[in-house]
Amino acid sequence: MSDTVAWRPDAELGDAFSVATLPAPAGGGASRGHGGAVPPQVTLVRASAGRLGGEDGSRPRAVVLHVHGYNDYFFQAHLAAALTGAGYGFVAVDLRRAGRSWRPGEVPHYVDDLHEHAADLALAASGARAMHPGVPLVVHAHSTGGLTASLWAHSTRRGTDGPDVLILDSPFLDLRSSWFNRTVGTRVLDAVGPYAPLRPMTSAPSVYAMHQLASNGGRWEFDTTLKRPEGLPVRAGWLRAVRRGQARVERGLDVAAPVLVARSARSGPDREDNPDLDREDTVLDVRSIARLAPRLGRDVTELVVDGGVHDLTLSADRPRAAYLDGVLSWLDGRLRAGPGRTGR
């Protein structure tokens, strides 16, 4: 794939990165309510190790494929720098209707079947392997991307079409809500989702995203048309697809690859008056992540980051360093241990 893809410089991240746009593959549902007839696309972003401090041109220890979450895209150049500096190849994917893949006429981030994003992930995994043949594939996935990556890894074979290693940064394994919303609300989604898939179920500003933005006093620069501080409506069809995926996790998966599940030590409210907004996961309930993590497979390790925010790679300096050090240490041990069982 890498020989036929038309790469171009990444205008946002600079000359250490290049971008390629591919037609999105068919897979799962057709997202009948996506808001237009524009053919979807998938965007790959690759890092040049030499320009980020790694050994460009040498054979990497593994290639890491990064998958973003909802109302998000790949802009975390420091994550790529940490991994390439440690000897890994790095590729990120912006899934269909998200990030650089979004096109006018599409509803941002909308799918009504997670198999669509799984198909995008499979395409990106194939591309990452083509760029770095013969080395292990590590998938690093955040939030909703972590849910999709877990379901995809469960349905694939380790080391062939699936990942050799799976790293989940605050995966979206359950709703942050009461028992009533998780049960009765899901039944309402099953009734409404097929007939009014674009109906907003919730719509509120993302204090979490607002607080991160450098122009608001945060530490990160990002494109606010691709990661929106005003938030994105959570639509019935998308949420129904997520709840179906979460129900599958609840029943238990059998991911063959070793899994690292990372989360913050605490959750807190996503409100401006929260004094710990920069030290807690204000998007998900970390207790739900802890409860469901063992159900992902037979080889699951937990990494708890004190002071981490929802995207642990965007935390303050000390918890961010703790997260990256923990990931690299665990990954080094897993790769040194060899492939272990080969999966199904």
GIPESUL-V814470 format. One record per residue. SS is DSSP state (2 for helix, 1 for strand, 0 for the rest). OMEGA is omega in degrees with one decimal (none if undefined). Layout:
BEGIN
SS_OMEGA ; SS_OMEGA
END
This chain:
BEGIN
0_-173.9 ; 0_-179.8 ; 0_-176.2 ; 0_-179.4 ; 0_178.3 ; 0_179.8 ; 0_177.0 ; 1_178.6 ; 1_177.9 ; 1_-176.3 ; 0_-177.8 ; 0_-172.3 ; 0_175.6 ; 1_-168.9 ; 1_173.3 ; 1_-176.9 ; 1_171.9 ; 1_-171.0 ; 1_173.7 ; 1_179.9 ; 1_-177.9 ; 1_172.6 ; 1_177.8 ; 0_179.8 ; 0_170.4 ; 0_179.5 ; 0_177.8 ; 0_-178.4 ; 0_-178.7 ; 0_-177.1 ; 0_-175.1 ; 0_-176.2 ; 0_-171.8 ; 0_169.1 ; 0_178.1 ; 0_-177.8 ; 0_-179.5 ; 0_176.9 ; 0_-176.8 ; 0_179.2 ; 1_178.5 ; 1_-178.5 ; 1_173.7 ; 1_176.7 ; 1_179.4 ; 1_-178.5 ; 1_172.1 ; 0_-173.8 ; 2_-176.4 ; 2_-178.8 ; 2_177.9 ; 2_177.5 ; 0_176.6 ; 0_-179.5 ; 0_-177.2 ; 0_178.8 ; 0_178.3 ; 0_179.3 ; 0_-178.2 ; 0_176.8 ; 0_178.9 ; 1_173.3 ; 1_-179.4 ; 1_175.2 ; 1_-178.4 ; 1_-179.8 ; 1_-176.0 ; 0_177.0 ; 0_-179.2 ; 0_-176.4 ; 0_-173.5 ; 0_176.1 ; 0_-179.6 ; 0_172.0 ; 0_-172.5 ; 0_-178.5 ; 2_-179.3 ; 2_175.4 ; 2_177.5 ; 2_-179.4 ; 2_179.9 ; 2_-177.3 ; 2_178.3 ; 2_176.5 ; 2_178.2 ; 0_174.6 ; 0_-179.3 ; 0_166.4 ; 1_-176.4 ; 1_175.3 ; 1_174.2 ; 1_177.1 ; 1_165.3 ; 1_-173.7 ; 0_-178.6 ; 0_179.1 ; 0_-178.9 ; 0_174.0 ; 2_-179.3 ; 2_179.6 ; 2_-178.7 ; 0_178.2 ; 0_177.3 ; 0_-176.1 ; 0_177.9 ; 0_171.3 ; 0_-174.4 ; 0_173.5 ; 0_-172.9 ; 0_161.8 ; 0_173.7 ; 0_175.4 ; 0_-177.7 ; 2_174.7 ; 2_176.4 ; 2_177.8 ; 2_174.6 ; 2_176.9 ; 2_175.7 ; 2_179.8 ; 2_177.2 ; 2_177.0 ; 2_179.9 ; 2_178.0 ; 2_176.9 ; 2_178.3 ; 2_179.2 ; 2_178.0 ; 2_179.1 ; 2_178.6 ; 2_-177.1 ; 0_-175.2 ; 0_172.4 ; 0_177.5 ; 0_-179.5 ; 1_175.1 ; 1_175.8 ; 1_175.4 ; 1_177.5 ; 1_-170.1 ; 1_-175.7 ; 1_168.7 ; 0_178.9 ; 2_173.2 ; 2_177.4 ; 2_174.9 ; 2_-179.3 ; 2_-179.1 ; 2_178.9 ; 2_179.4 ; 2_178.4 ; 2_-180.0 ; 2_177.6 ; 2_-173.4 ; 0_-176.7 ; 0_177.8 ; 0_-179.4 ; 1_174.0 ; 0_176.7 ; 0_175.9 ; 0_-179.8 ; 1_-177.6 ; 0_171.0 ; 0_-179.4 ; 1_179.6 ; 1_178.2 ; 1_-175.9 ; 1_178.5 ; 1_179.7 ; 0_-176.8 ; 0_-177.2 ; 0_-174.6 ; 0_179.6 ; 0_175.0 ; 0_171.4 ; 0_-173.9 ; 0_-179.2 ; 0_176.1 ; 2_-178.6 ; 2_-178.6 ; 2_-178.2 ; 2_-177.1 ; 2_178.7 ; 2_-179.6 ; 2_178.7 ; 2_177.2 ; 2_176.2 ; 2_178.3 ; 2_179.7 ; 2_178.9 ; 2_-173.4 ; 2_-171.6 ; 0_-177.5 ; 0_-172.7 ; 0_177.7 ; 0_-171.3 ; 0_-178.0 ; 0_178.8 ; 0_177.7 ; 1_175.9 ; 1_173.6 ; 1_176.8 ; 0_-178.1 ; 0_176.3 ; 0_175.7 ; 0_177.3 ; 2_177.1 ; 2_-179.3 ; 2_178.2 ; 2_-175.6 ; 2_-178.7 ; 2_-170.1 ; 1_-176.2 ; 2_-179.4 ; 2_175.6 ; 2_-179.0 ; 0_177.7 ; 0_-174.5 ; 0_-172.8 ; 1_171.7 ; 0_174.2 ; 0_-179.4 ; 0_-174.7 ; 0_169.0 ; 0_-179.4 ; 0_172.5 ; 0_-164.3 ; 0_176.6 ; 0_177.1 ; 0_177.9 ; 0_174.9 ; 0_175.9 ; 0_172.1 ; 1_-171.7 ; 1_-171.5 ; 2_-178.0 ; 2_178.5 ; 2_-177.9 ; 2_175.9 ; 2_177.9 ; 2_178.5 ; 2_-178.9 ; 2_176.1 ; 2_176.6 ; 2_179.0 ; 2_176.7 ; 2_178.1 ; 2_175.4 ; 2_179.5 ; 2_179.2 ; 2_178.5 ; 0_176.0 ; 0_176.5 ; 0_177.4 ; 1_-175.4 ; 0_-178.7 ; 0_170.8 ; 1_-174.0 ; 1_169.7 ; 1_178.4 ; 1_-178.0 ; 1_-179.6 ; 1_172.3 ; 1_177.8 ; 0_-174.6 ; 0_169.6 ; 1_177.8 ; 0_-177.0 ; 0_177.6 ; 0_-177.7 ; 0_-179.0 ; 0_-178.8 ; 0_177.1 ; 0_-177.8 ; 0_-178.6 ; 0_-178.4 ; 0_-178.3 ; 0_-178.2 ; 0_-177.1 ; 0_168.6 ; 1_-178.6 ; 0_179.7 ; 0_-176.5 ; 0_175.0 ; 0_-176.4 ; 2_177.9 ; 2_177.1 ; 2_176.8 ; 2_-180.0 ; 2_-178.4 ; 2_-172.3 ; 2_-177.4 ; 2_-179.2 ; 0_-179.1 ; 0_-177.3 ; 0_-177.4 ; 1_-176.9 ; 0_-178.0 ; 0_-175.7 ; 1_176.1 ; 1_179.1 ; 1_174.7 ; 1_-179.3 ; 1_-175.8 ; 1_178.7 ; 0_179.8 ; 0_-179.8 ; 0_173.7 ; 0_-173.6 ; 0_171.0 ; 0_-173.7 ; 2_178.1 ; 2_180.0 ; 2_-179.9 ; 0_173.9 ; 0_-169.1 ; 2_-174.2 ; 2_178.0 ; 2_176.9 ; 2_177.3 ; 2_178.7 ; 2_178.2 ; 2_-177.6 ; 2_176.7 ; 2_179.7 ; 2_178.6 ; 2_-176.4 ; 2_178.9 ; 2_179.5 ; 2_-179.4 ; 2_177.5 ; 2_179.1 ; 2_-179.2 ; 2_-179.3 ; 2_176.7 ; 2_-178.8 ; 2_179.9 ; 0_-172.2 ; 0_-177.5 ; 0_179.7 ; 0_-170.6 ; 0_-179.5 ; 0_-172.9 ; 0_none
END
